[in-house]
Amino acid sequence: MNEHLKNDSANIGYLLNIIKEQGTDYLNSIEERVTSVINNNVSEKQELPESGLGTEEVLQIFNKKFEPIMVGSGGPRYWGFVTGGATPASVAGDWLATVYDQNTQSVTGQGDISASIEIETIQLLLKLLQLPESFLGGFVSGATMSNFTCLAVGRQWLGKEQGRDIAKEGISGAAKILTATPHSSSIKSLSLLGLGSSNIIKIKTEEGNREAIHIQDLEENILKLDGEPFILISSGGTVNTVDFDDFKAISRLKEKYNFWWHIDAAFGGFAACSETHHHLVEGWEYADSITVDCHKWLNVPYESAVFLIKEQYKILQVETFQNSNAPYLGDPLENFSYLNFLPENSRRLKALPAWFSLMAYGKEGYQEIVDNNIAWAKQFGQLIENSLDFKLLAPVRLNTVCFTLKDDAKQDAVGRFLEKLNNTGKVFMTPTFYNQHKGVRAAFVNWMTSEKDIRQVFDLMNEIITEIK
């Protein structure tokens, strides 16, 4: 046995302890950690050691070379993208997922039982999101793979409606995809699935600074299809303004027309936890499939999202993802195995961090996280609305604030403002373009964010805008 491997095995307790201490120091100081790094040039390339260095020495190299430029993306003022933090319970679950190193496969007694943990976690999520148990689900790496999985089954449904088995026969002809404001990951999924991102029939949005589907225009376009089945991608929280499609109106259309209804609710779906905003998702239980991203508002470590698909389409899922040419894996249509239910065959126990966090903090804990974030977004939006230098580009509907400089003649300064703001290392936001304006997005999803962070960032914004006037 390699000498370093032998020593590391004998000293695993010591090694895990020093990692624990370093991790604890990082998490305890994450509020002060920089949110972006200006100079992220990594030093000279590392050569592959001939016989290895051992874990402790490798940790020293990591701490010198990479650790100083690791940003506090899980901290309270990282408002770029929609990046949640990691609750203490989810960190514990994630560490254990690594330690136990299970390959989540089967619930039939073959191999490990980690798929049972995943199914239980899905049931906990359904309770949290107030969705019926008629949904089946599984964990994937993120919203992109969740959308991919849901739309793959939707593709199989579409083929069956046309008398074809697309999983076996492949794509032939153009599929009809109707949508208004799809996330880029849905567009990517259409490309990956061979459905063709250019086959989208773009539906108008509602008037009045909205990103939601115009229901009348949707129905008019459905009528033009003359009974042809199609896939509808609707939004449970758009990226720029967190707008929601009218799910109740779409459910009434579903009673009249034949289509697969997919909702991308990557982060907006957690509005279901809110005491004041759960109405935004009313009617979403009638969808055929839903995307929810746990490493956003559920605040678990990255690579954690779920797909939810109605149980009545279980056979379509197996037809889409089955390992039909692998006898050693069993009959995919007889044995319920996750190897025949999701895109990946080999995958870690992604559900464990979510299971730990859901069990640790419960329904009330997540209601508090969601409602607090909504409150901080509203407060930040109010400060912008009352400002002399900034203005909102859209109403603050949930947890994202989309804004720009008040003076339209200074649109060229928006990029410089954001660059200077992010370069302080005290906050991170992302650029956007909305309603013909260059803008800035701030997304609130972190369990640690507090009122002091809102005030600190807004004061910083006022300092920077004075510098670039």
C-alpha positions as CSV (number, residue, x, y, z in Angstrom):
1,M,0.0,0.0,0.0
2,N,1.2,3.5,-0.8
3,E,2.9,4.9,2.3
4,H,0.9,8.1,2.4
5,L,-2.3,6.3,1.9
6,K,-1.4,4.0,4.7
7,N,-0.5,6.9,7.1
8,D,-3.7,8.8,6.1
9,S,-5.8,5.8,6.9
10,A,-4.2,5.3,10.3
11,N,-4.6,9.0,11.1
12,I,-8.1,9.7,9.6
13,G,-9.4,11.0,12.9
14,Y,-6.6,13.6,13.2
15,L,-7.1,14.6,9.5
16,L,-10.8,15.0,9.8
17,N,-10.3,17.1,13.0
18,I,-8.1,19.6,11.3
19,I,-10.5,19.9,8.4
20,K,-13.3,20.3,10.9
21,E,-11.4,23.1,12.7
22,Q,-10.7,24.9,9.4
23,G,-14.3,24.5,8.2
24,T,-15.6,25.8,11.5
25,D,-13.3,28.8,11.3
26,Y,-14.5,29.5,7.8
27,L,-18.2,29.2,8.7
28,N,-17.8,31.3,11.8
29,S,-16.2,34.1,9.8
30,I,-18.2,33.9,6.6
31,E,-19.9,37.2,7.2
32,E,-16.5,38.9,6.9
33,R,-15.4,36.8,4.0
34,V,-15.0,38.7,0.7
35,T,-17.9,38.1,-1.8
36,S,-15.7,38.4,-4.9
37,V,-12.0,38.4,-5.6
38,I,-10.5,41.0,-8.0
39,N,-7.2,39.2,-8.6
40,N,-7.9,35.5,-8.8
41,N,-4.7,34.5,-10.7
42,V,-3.6,31.1,-9.4
43,S,0.1,30.6,-9.0
44,E,2.2,28.2,-11.1
45,K,0.8,24.9,-12.3
46,Q,1.0,22.0,-9.9
47,E,2.9,19.0,-11.1
48,L,1.5,15.6,-10.3
49,P,3.6,14.1,-7.4
50,E,5.4,10.9,-8.2
51,S,4.5,9.1,-4.9
52,G,2.1,11.6,-3.4
53,L,2.4,14.1,-0.6
54,G,-0.1,12.9,2.0
55,T,-3.3,14.7,3.0
56,E,-1.8,17.1,5.6
57,E,0.8,18.5,3.3
58,V,-1.8,18.8,0.4
59,L,-4.0,20.8,2.8
60,Q,-1.2,23.2,3.4
61,I,-0.7,23.7,-0.4
62,F,-4.5,24.2,-0.8
63,N,-4.5,26.8,2.0
64,K,-1.6,28.7,0.4
65,K,-2.8,28.5,-3.2
66,F,-6.6,28.4,-3.3
67,E,-8.1,29.1,0.2
68,P,-7.4,32.8,0.2
69,I,-9.4,33.3,-3.0
70,M,-12.4,31.2,-2.0
71,V,-15.3,33.7,-1.7
72,G,-18.1,33.7,0.9
73,S,-20.7,32.6,-1.6
74,G,-22.7,31.0,1.2
75,G,-22.7,34.2,3.3
76,P,-25.4,36.8,4.0
77,R,-24.4,39.4,1.3
78,Y,-23.9,37.1,-1.7
79,W,-26.9,38.3,-3.6
80,G,-25.8,37.2,-7.1
81,F,-27.6,34.6,-9.1
82,V,-30.0,32.8,-6.6
83,T,-27.4,31.3,-4.3
84,G,-28.6,30.0,-1.0
85,G,-26.3,29.3,2.0
86,A,-25.9,25.9,3.7
87,T,-27.7,25.5,7.1
88,P,-25.7,23.8,9.8
89,A,-27.9,20.6,9.5
90,S,-27.4,20.4,5.8
91,V,-23.6,20.6,6.2
92,A,-23.8,17.7,8.7
93,G,-25.9,15.7,6.2
94,D,-23.5,16.6,3.3
95,W,-20.4,15.4,5.3
96,L,-22.2,12.2,6.2
97,A,-23.2,11.7,2.5
98,T,-19.5,11.8,1.7
99,V,-18.5,9.5,4.6
100,Y,-21.0,6.8,3.8
101,D,-20.5,7.2,0.1
102,Q,-23.6,5.4,-1.1
103,N,-24.6,5.0,-4.7
104,T,-28.4,5.8,-4.6
105,Q,-29.9,3.0,-6.7
106,S,-32.6,0.7,-5.5
107,V,-35.5,0.3,-3.0
108,T,-35.9,-3.4,-3.6
109,G,-33.3,-4.6,-1.1
110,Q,-30.5,-5.0,-3.6
111,G,-27.4,-3.1,-2.6
112,D,-27.8,-0.1,-0.3
113,I,-31.0,1.5,1.0
114,S,-30.1,5.1,0.3
115,A,-32.9,5.4,-2.3
116,S,-35.4,4.9,0.5
117,I,-33.9,8.0,2.2
118,E,-34.4,9.9,-1.0
119,I,-38.0,8.8,-1.3
120,E,-38.6,9.9,2.3
121,T,-37.0,13.2,1.6
122,I,-39.2,13.8,-1.4
123,Q,-42.2,13.1,0.8
124,L,-41.0,15.7,3.3
125,L,-40.5,18.2,0.5
126,L,-44.0,17.6,-0.8
127,K,-45.4,18.3,2.7
128,L,-43.3,21.5,2.9
129,L,-44.4,22.7,-0.5
130,Q,-48.0,21.6,0.1
131,L,-48.1,19.4,-2.9
132,P,-50.1,16.1,-3.2
133,E,-48.4,12.7,-2.8
134,S,-49.4,11.9,-6.4
135,F,-46.0,13.3,-7.4
136,L,-42.9,11.1,-7.6
137,G,-39.5,12.7,-7.5
138,G,-35.8,12.3,-7.4
139,F,-32.6,14.3,-6.7
140,V,-30.4,15.6,-9.5
141,S,-27.5,18.1,-9.6
142,G,-29.5,21.3,-10.3
143,A,-32.4,23.0,-12.0
144,T,-30.9,22.3,-15.4
145,M,-31.0,18.5,-14.9
146,S,-34.4,18.8,-13.2
147,N,-35.8,20.6,-16.2
148,F,-34.1,18.1,-18.5
149,T,-35.6,15.1,-16.6
150,C,-39.1,16.6,-16.6
151,L,-39.0,17.6,-20.3
152,A,-37.6,14.2,-21.2
153,V,-40.6,12.5,-19.8
154,G,-42.8,15.2,-21.4
155,R,-41.1,14.3,-24.7
156,Q,-42.0,10.6,-24.2
157,W,-45.6,11.6,-23.4
158,L,-45.7,13.7,-26.6
159,G,-44.5,10.8,-28.7
160,K,-47.0,8.4,-27.2
161,E,-49.8,10.9,-28.0
162,Q,-48.6,10.8,-31.6
163,G,-48.3,7.0,-31.6
164,R,-44.5,6.9,-31.2
165,D,-41.9,5.7,-28.7
166,I,-39.4,8.6,-28.9
167,A,-37.0,7.0,-26.4
168,K,-36.5,4.1,-28.9
169,E,-37.3,5.6,-32.2
170,G,-35.8,9.0,-31.8
171,I,-37.1,12.5,-32.8
172,S,-38.7,13.0,-36.1
173,G,-40.6,16.1,-37.0
174,A,-40.8,19.3,-35.0
175,A,-42.2,19.4,-31.5
176,K,-44.4,22.3,-30.4
177,I,-43.2,24.0,-27.2
178,L,-45.2,27.0,-25.9
179,T,-43.7,29.4,-23.3
180,A,-43.4,33.1,-22.5
181,T,-40.4,33.7,-20.3
182,P,-38.4,30.4,-20.0
183,H,-35.2,30.1,-18.0
184,S,-32.1,29.5,-20.0
185,S,-31.8,26.0,-18.5
186,S,-35.1,25.0,-20.1
187,I,-33.8,26.2,-23.4
188,K,-30.6,24.2,-22.9
189,S,-32.7,21.1,-22.0
190,L,-34.7,21.4,-25.2
191,S,-31.5,21.4,-27.2
192,L,-30.1,18.4,-25.3
193,L,-33.3,16.5,-25.8
194,G,-33.4,17.1,-29.5
195,L,-36.7,18.9,-29.2
196,G,-35.0,22.0,-30.7
197,S,-34.8,25.3,-28.9
198,S,-36.0,27.1,-32.1
199,N,-39.3,25.2,-32.0
200,I,-40.6,27.4,-29.2
201,I,-43.9,29.2,-29.9
202,K,-43.4,32.4,-28.0
203,I,-46.5,33.5,-26.0
204,K,-47.1,37.1,-25.1
205,T,-46.7,38.3,-21.6
206,E,-49.3,40.0,-19.5
207,E,-49.4,43.8,-19.8
208,G,-48.1,46.1,-17.1
209,N,-44.4,45.3,-16.6
210,R,-45.1,41.6,-16.4
211,E,-43.2,38.4,-17.4
212,A,-46.1,36.1,-16.9
213,I,-47.9,34.2,-19.7
214,H,-50.8,36.1,-21.3
215,I,-53.5,33.5,-20.9
216,Q,-55.7,34.7,-23.8
217,D,-52.8,34.7,-26.2
218,L,-51.8,31.2,-24.9
219,E,-55.3,29.9,-25.7
220,E,-55.3,31.5,-29.1
221,N,-52.0,29.8,-29.9
222,I,-53.4,26.5,-28.6
223,L,-56.4,26.7,-30.9
224,K,-54.0,27.3,-33.9
225,L,-52.5,23.8,-33.2
226,D,-55.9,22.3,-34.0
227,G,-55.7,19.5,-31.4
228,E,-52.0,18.7,-31.8
229,P,-50.4,17.8,-28.5
230,F,-47.7,20.1,-27.2
231,I,-45.5,20.9,-24.2
232,L,-46.1,24.0,-22.1
233,I,-43.2,25.5,-20.0
234,S,-44.5,27.9,-17.4
235,S,-42.7,29.9,-14.7
236,G,-42.9,29.6,-11.0
237,G,-40.8,32.7,-10.5
238,T,-39.0,34.3,-13.4
239,V,-35.3,35.3,-13.1
240,N,-35.5,39.1,-13.3
241,T,-38.7,39.9,-11.5
242,V,-39.9,36.6,-9.9
243,D,-43.2,36.7,-11.8
244,F,-45.5,33.8,-11.7
245,D,-47.8,32.4,-14.4
246,D,-51.5,32.1,-13.5
247,F,-51.5,28.4,-12.6
248,K,-55.2,28.3,-11.8
249,A,-56.0,29.7,-15.3
250,I,-53.6,27.2,-16.9
251,S,-55.2,24.3,-15.0
252,R,-58.5,25.3,-16.5
253,L,-57.0,25.2,-20.0
254,K,-55.6,21.8,-19.2
255,E,-59.1,20.5,-18.7
256,K,-59.9,21.6,-22.3
257,Y,-56.7,20.8,-24.2
258,N,-54.2,18.1,-24.5
259,F,-50.7,19.2,-23.3
260,W,-47.8,18.4,-21.0
261,W,-47.6,21.1,-18.4
262,H,-44.2,21.7,-16.9
263,I,-43.5,24.4,-14.2
264,D,-40.0,25.7,-13.6
265,A,-40.2,26.7,-10.0
266,A,-36.5,26.4,-9.2
267,F,-36.6,28.9,-6.4
268,G,-40.1,30.5,-6.6
269,G,-41.8,27.3,-5.6
270,F,-40.7,28.0,-2.0
271,A,-43.3,30.7,-1.9
272,A,-45.5,27.8,-0.9
273,C,-43.7,28.0,2.5
274,S,-44.6,31.7,3.0
275,E,-47.5,32.8,5.2
276,T,-48.1,35.8,3.0
277,H,-47.1,34.7,-0.5
278,H,-48.2,31.0,-0.8
279,H,-51.1,32.2,-3.1
280,L,-48.5,32.7,-5.9
281,V,-48.3,28.9,-6.5
282,E,-52.0,28.1,-6.1
283,G,-53.0,25.6,-8.8
284,W,-49.5,24.3,-9.4
285,E,-50.5,20.9,-8.1
286,Y,-52.3,20.3,-11.4
287,A,-49.0,20.4,-13.4
288,D,-47.5,17.2,-14.9
289,S,-44.0,18.1,-13.8
290,I,-42.2,20.6,-11.6
291,T,-38.6,21.7,-11.1
292,V,-37.5,22.7,-7.6
293,D,-33.9,23.6,-6.7
294,C,-32.9,22.8,-3.2
295,H,-29.5,24.5,-3.2
296,K,-31.3,27.8,-3.6
297,W,-34.0,28.6,-1.1
298,L,-33.8,25.3,0.9
299,N,-30.3,26.4,1.8
300,V,-28.4,23.1,1.3
301,P,-25.0,22.7,-0.4
302,Y,-24.7,22.7,-4.1
303,E,-25.8,19.9,-6.5
304,S,-29.2,19.5,-4.9
305,A,-32.4,19.8,-7.0
306,V,-35.5,17.7,-7.4
307,F,-37.8,16.8,-10.2
308,L,-41.4,16.1,-9.5
309,I,-43.5,14.2,-12.0
310,K,-47.0,12.8,-11.5
311,E,-47.0,9.2,-10.5
312,Q,-49.3,8.3,-13.4
313,Y,-46.4,8.8,-15.8
314,K,-44.1,6.4,-13.9
315,I,-44.0,4.0,-16.9
316,L,-43.0,6.9,-19.2
317,Q,-40.1,7.7,-16.9
318,V,-38.8,4.2,-17.0
319,E,-39.2,4.0,-20.8
320,T,-37.1,7.2,-21.0
321,F,-34.3,6.4,-18.6
322,Q,-34.2,2.6,-18.4
323,N,-31.1,0.5,-18.7
324,S,-32.7,-2.0,-21.1
325,N,-29.5,-3.7,-22.2
326,A,-28.1,-4.4,-18.7
327,P,-29.4,-7.7,-17.4
328,Y,-27.3,-7.5,-14.2
329,L,-29.5,-4.5,-13.2
330,G,-32.7,-6.4,-13.4
331,D,-35.9,-5.9,-15.5
332,P,-36.5,-2.1,-15.5
333,L,-40.3,-2.5,-15.9
334,E,-40.6,-4.9,-13.0
335,N,-38.2,-3.5,-10.4
336,F,-38.5,0.1,-9.2
337,S,-34.9,1.1,-9.4
338,Y,-33.6,4.6,-9.5
339,L,-31.1,3.4,-12.2
340,N,-34.2,3.3,-14.5
341,F,-35.8,6.5,-13.1
342,L,-33.2,9.3,-13.5
343,P,-30.6,10.4,-16.1
344,E,-27.6,9.3,-14.0
345,N,-26.8,5.8,-13.0
346,S,-24.0,6.5,-10.5
347,R,-24.7,9.4,-8.1
348,R,-24.1,10.2,-4.5
349,L,-26.8,10.4,-1.8
350,K,-27.8,14.0,-2.7
351,A,-30.9,13.8,-0.6
352,L,-29.2,13.5,2.8
353,P,-28.3,17.2,3.3
354,A,-32.0,18.1,2.5
355,W,-33.3,15.4,4.8
356,F,-31.2,16.6,7.7
357,S,-32.2,20.2,7.2
358,L,-35.9,19.5,6.7
359,M,-35.9,17.4,9.9
360,A,-33.8,19.8,11.9
361,Y,-35.8,23.0,11.2
362,G,-39.2,21.8,10.0
363,K,-42.0,23.7,8.4
364,E,-41.8,26.6,10.8
365,G,-38.1,27.0,10.3
366,Y,-38.4,27.3,6.5
367,Q,-41.4,29.5,6.7
368,E,-39.3,31.9,8.8
369,I,-36.3,31.8,6.3
370,V,-38.6,32.4,3.3
371,D,-40.6,35.2,4.9
372,N,-37.5,36.9,6.3
373,N,-35.9,36.9,2.9
374,I,-39.1,38.3,1.3
375,A,-39.1,41.1,4.0
376,W,-35.4,42.0,3.3
377,A,-36.2,42.2,-0.4
378,K,-39.2,44.4,0.2
379,Q,-37.1,46.6,2.5
380,F,-34.2,46.9,0.0
381,G,-36.7,47.7,-2.8
382,Q,-38.3,50.4,-0.6
383,L,-34.9,52.0,0.0
384,I,-34.2,52.0,-3.8
385,E,-37.7,53.4,-4.6
386,N,-37.1,56.3,-2.2
387,S,-33.6,56.9,-3.5
388,L,-32.5,59.9,-5.5
389,D,-30.0,57.8,-7.5
390,F,-31.6,54.4,-8.1
391,K,-35.0,53.1,-9.3
392,L,-36.7,49.8,-9.5
393,L,-37.1,48.2,-12.9
394,A,-40.0,46.1,-11.7
395,P,-42.1,45.7,-8.5
396,V,-40.6,43.5,-5.8
397,R,-42.9,40.5,-6.0
398,L,-41.0,38.0,-3.9
399,N,-37.3,37.8,-3.1
400,T,-35.5,39.5,-6.0
401,V,-34.9,43.2,-6.5
402,C,-34.2,44.4,-10.1
403,F,-33.0,48.0,-10.3
404,T,-31.0,50.5,-12.2
405,L,-29.7,54.0,-12.0
406,K,-32.5,56.6,-11.9
407,D,-30.9,58.8,-14.6
408,D,-31.7,57.1,-17.9
409,A,-28.9,59.1,-19.5
410,K,-26.4,57.3,-17.4
411,Q,-27.1,53.7,-18.6
412,D,-23.4,53.3,-19.6
413,A,-22.5,53.9,-15.9
414,V,-24.6,50.9,-14.7
415,G,-21.8,48.4,-15.5
416,R,-19.1,50.6,-13.8
417,F,-21.3,51.0,-10.7
418,L,-21.8,47.3,-10.4
419,E,-18.1,46.5,-11.0
420,K,-17.1,49.0,-8.2
421,L,-19.7,47.6,-5.9
422,N,-18.7,44.0,-6.4
423,N,-15.0,44.9,-6.2
424,T,-15.5,46.0,-2.5
425,G,-15.8,42.3,-1.7
426,K,-18.6,43.2,0.7
427,V,-21.5,42.3,-1.5
428,F,-22.1,40.5,-4.8
429,M,-24.9,41.1,-7.3
430,T,-25.3,40.2,-11.0
431,P,-26.0,42.3,-14.1
432,T,-29.2,42.0,-16.1
433,F,-31.1,43.6,-18.9
434,Y,-34.8,44.3,-18.5
435,N,-37.3,46.6,-20.2
436,Q,-34.6,48.0,-22.4
437,H,-32.5,49.0,-19.4
438,K,-29.2,47.7,-18.1
439,G,-29.9,46.7,-14.6
440,V,-28.7,44.9,-11.4
441,R,-30.2,41.9,-9.7
442,A,-30.1,41.2,-6.0
443,A,-31.6,37.9,-4.9
444,F,-32.4,37.1,-1.2
445,V,-32.3,33.4,-0.3
446,N,-29.8,33.1,2.5
447,W,-30.8,32.1,6.0
448,M,-28.1,34.4,7.5
449,T,-29.1,37.6,5.8
450,S,-30.4,40.3,8.2
451,E,-31.5,43.9,8.3
452,K,-28.0,45.1,9.1
453,D,-26.8,43.6,5.8
454,I,-29.5,45.6,3.9
455,R,-28.5,48.9,5.5
456,Q,-24.7,48.1,5.1
457,V,-25.1,47.4,1.3
458,F,-27.4,50.4,0.6
459,D,-24.9,52.8,2.4
460,L,-22.2,51.3,0.3
461,M,-24.2,51.8,-2.9
462,N,-24.6,55.5,-2.0
463,E,-20.9,55.9,-1.5
464,I,-20.1,54.3,-4.9
465,I,-22.7,56.2,-6.9
466,T,-21.2,59.5,-5.5
467,E,-17.8,58.4,-6.8
468,I,-19.0,57.8,-10.4
469,K,-21.2,60.8,-10.8
